[in-house]
Amino acid sequence: MHVIESIIMALASVRSHMLRSSLTLLSIGIGVFAIIASSGITGTLTQTLSSQLADLGENSMLIQRTPTLQFGGNWRKYQSRPDLTPEIARGLRHQMTTTQLISVSNTSNGYTVETTADASNPDVAVIGIDDLYFQVNAVSLQQGRSFTEQEVTLGSNVAIIGTDLLPLFNGTSPLGQRIKIRNQEFIVVGVLERKGGVLGQSQDNRVLLPLSIFIKYYSSRWDTSVDIAIKAYGKDAVSATFEEAVGIMRGLRDLKPWQENDFEIDLNEALAGQFNNLSAAIVVVAWVSGIGALLAAGIGIMNMMLVSVKERTREIGVRKALGAKRRWITRQFLIESITLCQLGGFTGVLGGLAVSYSATLLVRSSALPSLSFVWPLEAIIFSVVACTVIGVGFGFYPAWKAARLDPIEALRYE
């Protein structure tokens, strides 16, 4: 029998026994859903965190008003904290003895960049930086220069652009040319080195401005707090720099000894390790549960196929009497079993992707504006392969039993 005909017969079997088929396919869908949803959510968060930590660089730490990632219901506590201001950053730099590599920045998204010839999509990130930004963060220039201390202090109308914005200049050098962002004009003095995309999210679609002018025109009214990046002079000095920064920050925030910190300070390596451990544990639990559900669903598939063999005994007898070979019958029932598994798996994949994408949108709107959805391709491939293996493994015995029916006895079956 042709493969397409076997698939059609499998779908007809699902329609004719809707309740029984739905329960079996639901168990497969639940298993695949757990695998896809967990992989999609943790993959998205891990990729975004890795990208942010890569920008921060080695031997570095980041001070923020709220945690990089927020779990649980403490977001109200974090949102009620006072802002981190450039004045606090200056006080920190003045008092620090272990390092002077302290940079201040802030980011706002969703802007349009205009030139005399063209305009970008309204998805450009605008970042306000100081003159030490390139020394502290793992960011470098492809051409041009960075901002001077005077330009940052005076709020000069100068800008550094990412390579995604180069097409706006029609092949000419952007250095010295003007761009406009929300009716403010800037002269381009530098171009960032290309970083490429991270699974669909470009790291080059950005404009860097002096922090003072950024705060004046582009700081988000929902989050005016700045980020303070600190870089130790060496790996051996990270611990001492971290402890000194915490102590000075508590003094600058006028915190009493018994009061907890009203800011977050994270070492990039520690933060990455903690989150990777957490995400790995979540994925392992979800995958074990999902695989268990798939194995349980395999038993349902076997039972469903055995019932199908019994209901179609006379049909099998007629085919064998007309010359159908055993391998043809075996192949037919195996294809039907695999089709049923893939149908349930397809439902689980769609459900898992829908949930993980919705979770991405929710987290993006509440905590991480830069979050972009990461397709869990490995989990999808695994699910397709797993459903195929389940279909073959649990469908083989019913197929073998059908292929070895005696044609005479099968034709007599009522």
Helices and strands as residue ranges (DSSP letters): H 3-16, H 18-56, E 60-64, H 75-79, H 86-95, E 102-111, E 113-114, E 124-129, H 133-136, E 141-144, H 149-154, E 158-161, G 163-169, E 178-181, E 184-192, E 197-198, E 201-202, E 206-210, H 211-217, E 227-231, G 235-237, H 238-252, E 264-267, H 268-311, H 313-321, H 326-366, H 377-403, H 407-412
